[in-house]
Amino acid sequence: MRAITYTRFGGPDVLELTDLPAPKVGPDSVLVRVRASSVNPVDWKVREGYLAEIMDTVFPVVPGWDVAGVVERVGLDTPEFEVGDEVFGYVRKDVVGGEVAGGTFAELVAAPVRTLAHKPSGWSFEAAAAAPLAGLTAYQTIRRAGVQSGHTVLVHAAAGGVGSFAVQIARSLGARVIGTASESNHDFLRTLGAEPTTYGEGLADRVRALAPEGVDVVLDYVGGDALDSVRDVLRDGGTVASITDARARDEFGGHYVWVRPDCADLAELARLGEAGDLTPEIAEVFDLADAAGAHERSESGHVRGKIVVRVATE
């Protein structure tokens, strides 16, 4: 099978299109013929070696954890799926790379059933590939923060891959959403149902102008100085959750979240998609052979939505 691999840590230039044997399929896994994957910032952080201290790495590595495709073969005990099912998932395993932990930038991937759900019929494979990691991150932070109807939620990096999902999920729960983004993305945020504001100096004043009583929840998907204004914008008893800054937990008593594969949560994303309450935003689509270009585009920052890698058209 064709696959993107790298045999050492480094920049996008370490990514190569290679031929690999088809993966073995364990008893609780299915073999997925990959139609599309997508790039997340964690992909190039792993490639650079930034996460080597917390994740075991075995070369060669096939990058990618998001997948959308068709079940080609089932394991010995996988009643959840049948051959021909269209699926999507977040196929993160405990080891990065090696024979048993192939990534999704490949024509075939062996995916544990705990990492998959049935693809929404109304989503293309490209749209479905954009959803798993970013959508789960948004959903799991929202759930941990206890967002509910009537809450006012401040979403940092609201136009990004995770943030755009968070806006839609929070709105589906009946929350009011204020989202930070560059002015060029403000109209986009309005289409998602958020009230946009710019980030940077004076943010607390701008948020307080929109929500004089303060916000109930702050969701941080960007890091940096995003949490510096928490005490100025969060009302008493409010909650903060971050995927980038442990201060959310250690300083503000909130939540520091690392997304987990979860088939039930994926099924909830699919339900929202089928209901029309969740639509993945795709910034750009790259072919598999140009995986390096997809990584470079992701590393450039300020991407609206997700960068998708098309592996096959049928």
Contacts in CASP RR format, 6 or more apart in sequence:
PFRMAT RR
TARGET T0000
AUTHOR 0000-0000-0000
METHOD contacts of the structure
MODEL  1
MRAITYTRFGGPDVLELTDLPAPKVGPDSVLVRVRASSVNPVDWKVREGY
LAEIMDTVFPVVPGWDVAGVVERVGLDTPEFEVGDEVFGYVRKDVVGGEV
AGGTFAELVAAPVRTLAHKPSGWSFEAAAAAPLAGLTAYQTIRRAGVQSG
HTVLVHAAAGGVGSFAVQIARSLGARVIGTASESNHDFLRTLGAEPTTYG
EGLADRVRALAPEGVDVVLDYVGGDALDSVRDVLRDGGTVASITDARARD
EFGGHYVWVRPDCADLAELARLGEAGDLTPEIAEVFDLADAAGAHERSES
GHVRGKIVVRVATE
1 19 0 8 1.000
1 20 0 8 1.000
1 21 0 8 1.000
1 22 0 8 1.000
1 106 0 8 1.000
1 107 0 8 1.000
1 108 0 8 1.000
2 17 0 8 1.000
2 18 0 8 1.000
2 19 0 8 1.000
2 106 0 8 1.000
2 107 0 8 1.000
2 288 0 8 1.000
3 17 0 8 1.000
3 18 0 8 1.000
3 19 0 8 1.000
3 20 0 8 1.000
3 62 0 8 1.000
3 103 0 8 1.000
3 105 0 8 1.000
3 106 0 8 1.000
3 107 0 8 1.000
4 15 0 8 1.000
4 16 0 8 1.000
4 17 0 8 1.000
4 18 0 8 1.000
4 62 0 8 1.000
4 63 0 8 1.000
4 105 0 8 1.000
4 106 0 8 1.000
4 288 0 8 1.000
4 291 0 8 1.000
5 15 0 8 1.000
5 16 0 8 1.000
5 18 0 8 1.000
5 20 0 8 1.000
5 60 0 8 1.000
5 61 0 8 1.000
5 62 0 8 1.000
6 14 0 8 1.000
6 15 0 8 1.000
6 16 0 8 1.000
6 47 0 8 1.000
6 59 0 8 1.000
6 60 0 8 1.000
6 61 0 8 1.000
6 63 0 8 1.000
7 14 0 8 1.000
7 59 0 8 1.000
7 60 0 8 1.000
7 61 0 8 1.000
8 14 0 8 1.000
8 59 0 8 1.000
9 47 0 8 1.000
9 48 0 8 1.000
9 49 0 8 1.000
9 52 0 8 1.000
10 47 0 8 1.000
10 48 0 8 1.000
10 49 0 8 1.000
11 44 0 8 1.000
11 47 0 8 1.000
11 48 0 8 1.000
11 295 0 8 1.000
12 44 0 8 1.000
12 47 0 8 1.000
12 292 0 8 1.000
12 293 0 8 1.000
12 295 0 8 1.000
12 296 0 8 1.000
12 299 0 8 1.000
13 292 0 8 1.000
14 47 0 8 1.000
15 47 0 8 1.000
15 63 0 8 1.000
15 291 0 8 1.000
15 292 0 8 1.000
15 295 0 8 1.000
17 288 0 8 1.000
17 289 0 8 1.000
17 291 0 8 1.000
18 60 0 8 1.000
20 60 0 8 1.000
20 62 0 8 1.000
20 106 0 8 1.000
22 31 0 8 1.000
22 108 0 8 1.000
23 31 0 8 1.000
23 99 0 8 1.000
23 100 0 8 1.000
23 102 0 8 1.000
23 108 0 8 1.000
23 109 0 8 1.000
23 110 0 8 1.000
24 99 0 8 1.000
24 100 0 8 1.000
24 110 0 8 1.000
25 31 0 8 1.000
25 73 0 8 1.000
25 74 0 8 1.000
25 75 0 8 1.000
25 110 0 8 1.000
26 75 0 8 1.000
26 76 0 8 1.000
26 110 0 8 1.000
27 75 0 8 1.000
27 76 0 8 1.000
27 77 0 8 1.000
27 78 0 8 1.000
28 75 0 8 1.000
28 77 0 8 1.000
28 78 0 8 1.000
28 112 0 8 1.000
28 113 0 8 1.000
28 114 0 8 1.000
29 75 0 8 1.000
29 78 0 8 1.000
29 110 0 8 1.000
29 111 0 8 1.000
29 112 0 8 1.000
29 113 0 8 1.000
30 71 0 8 1.000
30 72 0 8 1.000
30 73 0 8 1.000
30 74 0 8 1.000
30 75 0 8 1.000
30 78 0 8 1.000
30 81 0 8 1.000
30 87 0 8 1.000
30 110 0 8 1.000
30 111 0 8 1.000
30 113 0 8 1.000
30 116 0 8 1.000
31 71 0 8 1.000
31 72 0 8 1.000
31 73 0 8 1.000
31 74 0 8 1.000
31 75 0 8 1.000
31 108 0 8 1.000
31 109 0 8 1.000
31 110 0 8 1.000
31 111 0 8 1.000
32 67 0 8 1.000
32 69 0 8 1.000
32 70 0 8 1.000
32 71 0 8 1.000
32 72 0 8 1.000
32 87 0 8 1.000
32 108 0 8 1.000
32 109 0 8 1.000
32 110 0 8 1.000
32 111 0 8 1.000
32 116 0 8 1.000
33 69 0 8 1.000
33 70 0 8 1.000
33 71 0 8 1.000
33 72 0 8 1.000
33 107 0 8 1.000
33 108 0 8 1.000
33 312 0 8 1.000
34 67 0 8 1.000
34 68 0 8 1.000
34 69 0 8 1.000
34 104 0 8 1.000
34 106 0 8 1.000
34 107 0 8 1.000
34 108 0 8 1.000
34 109 0 8 1.000
34 311 0 8 1.000
34 312 0 8 1.000
35 68 0 8 1.000
35 69 0 8 1.000
35 70 0 8 1.000
35 125 0 8 1.000
35 129 0 8 1.000
35 310 0 8 1.000
35 311 0 8 1.000
35 312 0 8 1.000
35 313 0 8 1.000
36 67 0 8 1.000
36 68 0 8 1.000
36 69 0 8 1.000
36 125 0 8 1.000
36 126 0 8 1.000
36 128 0 8 1.000
36 129 0 8 1.000
36 308 0 8 1.000
36 309 0 8 1.000
36 310 0 8 1.000
36 311 0 8 1.000
37 64 0 8 1.000
37 66 0 8 1.000
37 67 0 8 1.000
37 68 0 8 1.000
37 104 0 8 1.000
37 105 0 8 1.000
37 129 0 8 1.000
37 308 0 8 1.000
37 309 0 8 1.000
37 311 0 8 1.000
38 66 0 8 1.000
38 129 0 8 1.000
38 130 0 8 1.000
38 133 0 8 1.000
38 134 0 8 1.000
38 306 0 8 1.000
38 307 0 8 1.000
38 308 0 8 1.000
38 309 0 8 1.000
39 64 0 8 1.000
39 294 0 8 1.000
39 295 0 8 1.000
39 297 0 8 1.000
39 298 0 8 1.000
39 306 0 8 1.000
39 307 0 8 1.000
39 308 0 8 1.000
39 309 0 8 1.000
40 64 0 8 1.000
40 65 0 8 1.000
40 66 0 8 1.000
40 133 0 8 1.000
40 134 0 8 1.000
40 298 0 8 1.000
40 306 0 8 1.000
41 298 0 8 1.000
41 299 0 8 1.000
42 51 0 8 1.000
42 65 0 8 1.000
42 133 0 8 1.000
43 63 0 8 1.000
43 64 0 8 1.000
43 65 0 8 1.000
43 295 0 8 1.000
43 298 0 8 1.000
44 295 0 8 1.000
44 298 0 8 1.000
44 299 0 8 1.000
45 51 0 8 1.000
46 55 0 8 1.000
46 57 0 8 1.000
46 61 0 8 1.000
46 63 0 8 1.000
46 96 0 8 1.000
47 61 0 8 1.000
47 63 0 8 1.000
47 295 0 8 1.000
49 57 0 8 1.000
55 95 0 8 1.000
55 96 0 8 1.000
56 94 0 8 1.000
56 95 0 8 1.000
56 96 0 8 1.000
57 95 0 8 1.000
57 96 0 8 1.000
57 97 0 8 1.000
58 95 0 8 1.000
58 96 0 8 1.000
58 97 0 8 1.000
58 98 0 8 1.000
58 101 0 8 1.000
59 97 0 8 1.000
59 98 0 8 1.000
60 97 0 8 1.000
60 98 0 8 1.000
61 96 0 8 1.000
61 97 0 8 1.000
61 98 0 8 1.000
61 102 0 8 1.000
61 103 0 8 1.000
62 97 0 8 1.000
62 102 0 8 1.000
62 103 0 8 1.000
62 104 0 8 1.000
62 105 0 8 1.000
62 106 0 8 1.000
63 103 0 8 1.000
63 104 0 8 1.000
63 105 0 8 1.000
63 291 0 8 1.000
63 295 0 8 1.000
64 91 0 8 1.000
64 103 0 8 1.000
64 104 0 8 1.000
64 105 0 8 1.000
65 90 0 8 1.000
65 91 0 8 1.000
65 92 0 8 1.000
65 103 0 8 1.000
65 104 0 8 1.000
65 132 0 8 1.000
65 133 0 8 1.000
66 88 0 8 1.000
66 89 0 8 1.000
66 90 0 8 1.000
66 91 0 8 1.000
66 104 0 8 1.000
66 129 0 8 1.000
66 130 0 8 1.000
66 131 0 8 1.000
66 132 0 8 1.000
66 133 0 8 1.000
67 87 0 8 1.000
67 88 0 8 1.000
67 89 0 8 1.000
67 90 0 8 1.000
67 91 0 8 1.000
67 104 0 8 1.000
67 109 0 8 1.000
67 111 0 8 1.000
67 129 0 8 1.000
67 132 0 8 1.000
68 86 0 8 1.000
68 87 0 8 1.000
68 88 0 8 1.000
68 89 0 8 1.000
68 119 0 8 1.000
68 125 0 8 1.000
68 126 0 8 1.000
68 127 0 8 1.000
68 128 0 8 1.000
68 129 0 8 1.000
69 86 0 8 1.000
69 87 0 8 1.000
69 88 0 8 1.000
69 119 0 8 1.000
69 125 0 8 1.000
69 128 0 8 1.000
70 84 0 8 1.000
70 85 0 8 1.000
70 86 0 8 1.000
70 87 0 8 1.000
71 81 0 8 1.000
71 82 0 8 1.000
71 83 0 8 1.000
71 84 0 8 1.000
71 85 0 8 1.000
71 86 0 8 1.000
71 87 0 8 1.000
72 83 0 8 1.000
72 84 0 8 1.000
72 108 0 8 1.000
73 83 0 8 1.000
74 81 0 8 1.000
74 82 0 8 1.000
74 83 0 8 1.000
78 113 0 8 1.000
80 113 0 8 1.000
80 116 0 8 1.000
80 263 0 8 1.000
81 87 0 8 1.000
81 113 0 8 1.000
81 116 0 8 1.000
81 118 0 8 1.000
85 118 0 8 1.000
86 118 0 8 1.000
86 119 0 8 1.000
86 121 0 8 1.000
86 125 0 8 1.000
86 128 0 8 1.000
87 111 0 8 1.000
87 116 0 8 1.000
87 117 0 8 1.000
87 118 0 8 1.000
87 119 0 8 1.000
88 116 0 8 1.000
88 117 0 8 1.000
88 119 0 8 1.000
88 123 0 8 1.000
88 128 0 8 1.000
88 129 0 8 1.000
88 131 0 8 1.000
88 132 0 8 1.000
88 266 0 8 1.000
88 270 0 8 1.000
89 111 0 8 1.000
89 115 0 8 1.000
89 116 0 8 1.000
89 117 0 8 1.000
89 132 0 8 1.000
89 261 0 8 1.000
89 266 0 8 1.000
90 115 0 8 1.000
90 132 0 8 1.000
90 133 0 8 1.000
90 136 0 8 1.000
90 259 0 8 1.000
90 261 0 8 1.000
90 266 0 8 1.000
91 103 0 8 1.000
91 104 0 8 1.000
91 109 0 8 1.000
91 111 0 8 1.000
91 112 0 8 1.000
91 115 0 8 1.000
91 116 0 8 1.000
91 261 0 8 1.000
92 115 0 8 1.000
92 133 0 8 1.000
92 261 0 8 1.000
93 100 0 8 1.000
93 101 0 8 1.000
93 102 0 8 1.000
93 112 0 8 1.000
94 101 0 8 1.000
95 101 0 8 1.000
97 103 0 8 1.000
102 109 0 8 1.000
102 110 0 8 1.000
103 109 0 8 1.000
105 288 0 8 1.000
105 291 0 8 1.000
105 309 0 8 1.000
105 311 0 8 1.000
106 311 0 8 1.000
107 311 0 8 1.000
107 312 0 8 1.000
112 261 0 8 1.000
113 263 0 8 1.000
114 261 0 8 1.000
114 262 0 8 1.000
114 263 0 8 1.000
115 261 0 8 1.000
115 263 0 8 1.000
115 266 0 8 1.000
116 263 0 8 1.000
116 266 0 8 1.000
117 263 0 8 1.000
117 266 0 8 1.000
117 267 0 8 1.000
117 269 0 8 1.000
117 270 0 8 1.000
118 267 0 8 1.000
118 270 0 8 1.000
119 125 0 8 1.000
119 128 0 8 1.000
119 270 0 8 1.000
120 128 0 8 1.000
120 270 0 8 1.000
120 273 0 8 1.000
120 274 0 8 1.000
121 274 0 8 1.000
122 273 0 8 1.000
122 274 0 8 1.000
123 131 0 8 1.000
123 273 0 8 1.000
123 280 0 8 1.000
126 282 0 8 1.000
126 285 0 8 1.000
126 308 0 8 1.000
126 310 0 8 1.000
127 279 0 8 1.000
127 280 0 8 1.000
127 282 0 8 1.000
128 280 0 8 1.000
129 308 0 8 1.000
129 309 0 8 1.000
130 161 0 8 1.000
130 280 0 8 1.000
130 281 0 8 1.000
130 282 0 8 1.000
130 305 0 8 1.000
130 306 0 8 1.000
130 308 0 8 1.000
131 165 0 8 1.000
131 269 0 8 1.000
131 278 0 8 1.000
131 280 0 8 1.000
132 266 0 8 1.000
132 269 0 8 1.000
133 259 0 8 1.000
134 161 0 8 1.000
134 162 0 8 1.000
134 163 0 8 1.000
134 165 0 8 1.000
134 305 0 8 1.000
134 306 0 8 1.000
135 162 0 8 1.000
135 165 0 8 1.000
135 169 0 8 1.000
135 269 0 8 1.000
136 259 0 8 1.000
136 260 0 8 1.000
136 261 0 8 1.000
136 262 0 8 1.000
136 265 0 8 1.000
136 266 0 8 1.000
136 269 0 8 1.000
137 162 0 8 1.000
137 165 0 8 1.000
137 221 0 8 1.000
137 243 0 8 1.000
137 257 0 8 1.000
137 259 0 8 1.000
138 162 0 8 1.000
138 163 0 8 1.000
138 165 0 8 1.000
138 166 0 8 1.000
138 169 0 8 1.000
138 221 0 8 1.000
139 165 0 8 1.000
139 169 0 8 1.000
139 265 0 8 1.000
139 268 0 8 1.000
139 269 0 8 1.000
140 257 0 8 1.000
140 259 0 8 1.000
140 260 0 8 1.000
140 262 0 8 1.000
140 265 0 8 1.000
141 166 0 8 1.000
141 219 0 8 1.000
141 221 0 8 1.000
141 241 0 8 1.000
141 242 0 8 1.000
141 243 0 8 1.000
141 255 0 8 1.000
141 257 0 8 1.000
142 166 0 8 1.000
142 169 0 8 1.000
142 170 0 8 1.000
142 173 0 8 1.000
142 219 0 8 1.000
142 241 0 8 1.000
144 241 0 8 1.000
144 255 0 8 1.000
144 257 0 8 1.000
145 217 0 8 1.000
145 219 0 8 1.000
145 239 0 8 1.000
145 240 0 8 1.000
145 241 0 8 1.000
145 254 0 8 1.000
145 255 0 8 1.000
146 217 0 8 1.000
146 239 0 8 1.000
147 153 0 8 1.000
147 170 0 8 1.000
147 173 0 8 1.000
147 175 0 8 1.000
147 216 0 8 1.000
147 217 0 8 1.000
148 173 0 8 1.000
148 174 0 8 1.000
148 175 0 8 1.000
149 173 0 8 1.000
149 174 0 8 1.000
149 175 0 8 1.000
150 174 0 8 1.000
150 175 0 8 1.000
150 176 0 8 1.000
150 216 0 8 1.000
151 170 0 8 1.000
151 173 0 8 1.000
151 174 0 8 1.000
151 175 0 8 1.000
151 176 0 8 1.000
151 216 0 8 1.000
151 217 0 8 1.000
152 175 0 8 1.000
152 176 0 8 1.000
152 177 0 8 1.000
152 178 0 8 1.000
152 211 0 8 1.000
152 214 0 8 1.000
152 215 0 8 1.000
152 216 0 8 1.000
152 217 0 8 1.000
153 170 0 8 1.000
153 175 0 8 1.000
153 176 0 8 1.000
153 177 0 8 1.000
153 178 0 8 1.000
153 215 0 8 1.000
153 216 0 8 1.000
153 217 0 8 1.000
153 218 0 8 1.000
153 219 0 8 1.000
154 177 0 8 1.000
154 178 0 8 1.000
154 179 0 8 1.000
154 180 0 8 1.000
154 207 0 8 1.000
154 211 0 8 1.000
154 215 0 8 1.000
154 217 0 8 1.000
154 218 0 8 1.000
154 219 0 8 1.000
154 233 0 8 1.000
155 163 0 8 1.000
155 166 0 8 1.000
155 167 0 8 1.000
155 170 0 8 1.000
155 177 0 8 1.000
155 178 0 8 1.000
155 179 0 8 1.000
155 180 0 8 1.000
155 194 0 8 1.000
155 219 0 8 1.000
155 221 0 8 1.000
156 179 0 8 1.000
156 180 0 8 1.000
156 199 0 8 1.000
156 218 0 8 1.000
156 219 0 8 1.000
156 220 0 8 1.000
156 221 0 8 1.000
156 222 0 8 1.000
156 223 0 8 1.000
156 226 0 8 1.000
157 163 0 8 1.000
157 180 0 8 1.000
157 181 0 8 1.000
157 220 0 8 1.000
157 221 0 8 1.000
157 222 0 8 1.000
157 226 0 8 1.000
158 164 0 8 1.000
158 166 0 8 1.000
158 167 0 8 1.000
158 177 0 8 1.000
158 179 0 8 1.000
158 180 0 8 1.000
158 181 0 8 1.000
158 185 0 8 1.000
158 189 0 8 1.000
158 192 0 8 1.000
158 194 0 8 1.000
158 196 0 8 1.000
159 181 0 8 1.000
159 182 0 8 1.000
159 185 0 8 1.000
159 188 0 8 1.000
159 189 0 8 1.000
159 304 0 8 1.000
159 305 0 8 1.000
160 181 0 8 1.000
160 221 0 8 1.000
160 281 0 8 1.000
160 303 0 8 1.000
160 304 0 8 1.000
160 305 0 8 1.000
161 221 0 8 1.000
161 281 0 8 1.000
161 303 0 8 1.000
161 304 0 8 1.000
161 305 0 8 1.000
161 306 0 8 1.000
162 221 0 8 1.000
162 243 0 8 1.000
163 219 0 8 1.000
163 221 0 8 1.000
164 188 0 8 1.000
164 192 0 8 1.000
164 281 0 8 1.000
164 304 0 8 1.000
164 305 0 8 1.000
165 278 0 8 1.000
165 280 0 8 1.000
166 219 0 8 1.000
166 221 0 8 1.000
167 177 0 8 1.000
167 179 0 8 1.000
167 189 0 8 1.000
167 192 0 8 1.000
167 193 0 8 1.000
167 194 0 8 1.000
168 192 0 8 1.000
168 272 0 8 1.000
168 277 0 8 1.000
168 278 0 8 1.000
168 279 0 8 1.000
169 272 0 8 1.000
169 277 0 8 1.000
169 278 0 8 1.000
170 177 0 8 1.000
170 219 0 8 1.000
171 177 0 8 1.000
171 192 0 8 1.000
171 193 0 8 1.000
171 194 0 8 1.000
171 277 0 8 1.000
172 272 0 8 1.000
172 275 0 8 1.000
172 277 0 8 1.000
172 278 0 8 1.000
175 217 0 8 1.000
176 195 0 8 1.000
177 192 0 8 1.000
177 193 0 8 1.000
177 194 0 8 1.000
177 195 0 8 1.000
178 194 0 8 1.000
178 195 0 8 1.000
178 196 0 8 1.000
178 197 0 8 1.000
178 207 0 8 1.000
178 210 0 8 1.000
178 211 0 8 1.000
178 215 0 8 1.000
179 189 0 8 1.000
179 194 0 8 1.000
179 195 0 8 1.000
179 196 0 8 1.000
179 197 0 8 1.000
180 196 0 8 1.000
180 197 0 8 1.000
180 198 0 8 1.000
180 199 0 8 1.000
180 203 0 8 1.000
180 222 0 8 1.000
180 226 0 8 1.000
181 188 0 8 1.000
181 189 0 8 1.000
181 196 0 8 1.000
181 198 0 8 1.000
181 199 0 8 1.000
182 198 0 8 1.000
182 199 0 8 1.000
182 302 0 8 1.000
183 198 0 8 1.000
185 196 0 8 1.000
185 304 0 8 1.000
186 196 0 8 1.000
188 281 0 8 1.000
188 304 0 8 1.000
189 195 0 8 1.000
189 196 0 8 1.000
190 196 0 8 1.000
195 210 0 8 1.000
197 203 0 8 1.000
197 206 0 8 1.000
197 207 0 8 1.000
197 210 0 8 1.000
198 206 0 8 1.000
199 222 0 8 1.000
199 226 0 8 1.000
200 225 0 8 1.000
203 229 0 8 1.000
203 233 0 8 1.000
204 229 0 8 1.000
204 232 0 8 1.000
204 233 0 8 1.000
207 214 0 8 1.000
207 215 0 8 1.000
207 229 0 8 1.000
207 232 0 8 1.000
207 233 0 8 1.000
208 214 0 8 1.000
208 232 0 8 1.000
208 233 0 8 1.000
211 233 0 8 1.000
213 235 0 8 1.000
214 233 0 8 1.000
214 234 0 8 1.000
214 235 0 8 1.000
215 233 0 8 1.000
215 234 0 8 1.000
215 235 0 8 1.000
215 238 0 8 1.000
216 234 0 8 1.000
216 235 0 8 1.000
216 238 0 8 1.000
216 239 0 8 1.000
217 238 0 8 1.000
217 239 0 8 1.000
217 240 0 8 1.000
217 241 0 8 1.000
218 227 0 8 1.000
218 230 0 8 1.000
218 233 0 8 1.000
218 234 0 8 1.000
218 239 0 8 1.000
218 240 0 8 1.000
218 241 0 8 1.000
219 240 0 8 1.000
219 241 0 8 1.000
219 242 0 8 1.000
220 226 0 8 1.000
220 227 0 8 1.000
220 240 0 8 1.000
220 241 0 8 1.000
220 242 0 8 1.000
220 243 0 8 1.000
220 244 0 8 1.000
220 245 0 8 1.000
220 248 0 8 1.000
221 242 0 8 1.000
221 243 0 8 1.000
221 244 0 8 1.000
222 244 0 8 1.000
223 242 0 8 1.000
223 244 0 8 1.000
223 245 0 8 1.000
224 244 0 8 1.000
224 245 0 8 1.000
226 242 0 8 1.000
226 244 0 8 1.000
226 245 0 8 1.000
227 240 0 8 1.000
227 242 0 8 1.000
227 245 0 8 1.000
227 247 0 8 1.000
227 248 0 8 1.000
227 251 0 8 1.000
227 252 0 8 1.000
230 240 0 8 1.000
230 252 0 8 1.000
231 252 0 8 1.000
234 240 0 8 1.000
234 252 0 8 1.000
239 254 0 8 1.000
239 255 0 8 1.000
240 248 0 8 1.000
240 252 0 8 1.000
240 253 0 8 1.000
240 254 0 8 1.000
240 255 0 8 1.000
241 248 0 8 1.000
241 254 0 8 1.000
241 255 0 8 1.000
241 256 0 8 1.000
241 257 0 8 1.000
242 248 0 8 1.000
242 249 0 8 1.000
242 255 0 8 1.000
242 256 0 8 1.000
242 257 0 8 1.000
243 256 0 8 1.000
243 257 0 8 1.000
243 258 0 8 1.000
243 259 0 8 1.000
245 256 0 8 1.000
246 256 0 8 1.000
248 254 0 8 1.000
248 255 0 8 1.000
248 256 0 8 1.000
249 255 0 8 1.000
249 256 0 8 1.000
250 256 0 8 1.000
269 278 0 8 1.000
272 278 0 8 1.000
273 279 0 8 1.000
280 305 0 8 1.000
280 306 0 8 1.000
281 304 0 8 1.000
281 305 0 8 1.000
281 306 0 8 1.000
282 305 0 8 1.000
282 306 0 8 1.000
282 307 0 8 1.000
282 308 0 8 1.000
283 297 0 8 1.000
283 303 0 8 1.000
283 304 0 8 1.000
283 305 0 8 1.000
283 306 0 8 1.000
283 307 0 8 1.000
284 294 0 8 1.000
284 297 0 8 1.000
284 307 0 8 1.000
284 308 0 8 1.000
285 307 0 8 1.000
285 308 0 8 1.000
285 309 0 8 1.000
285 310 0 8 1.000
286 293 0 8 1.000
286 294 0 8 1.000
286 297 0 8 1.000
286 307 0 8 1.000
286 308 0 8 1.000
286 309 0 8 1.000
286 310 0 8 1.000
287 309 0 8 1.000
287 310 0 8 1.000
288 309 0 8 1.000
288 310 0 8 1.000
288 311 0 8 1.000
291 309 0 8 1.000
294 307 0 8 1.000
294 309 0 8 1.000
297 303 0 8 1.000
297 307 0 8 1.000
298 307 0 8 1.000
END
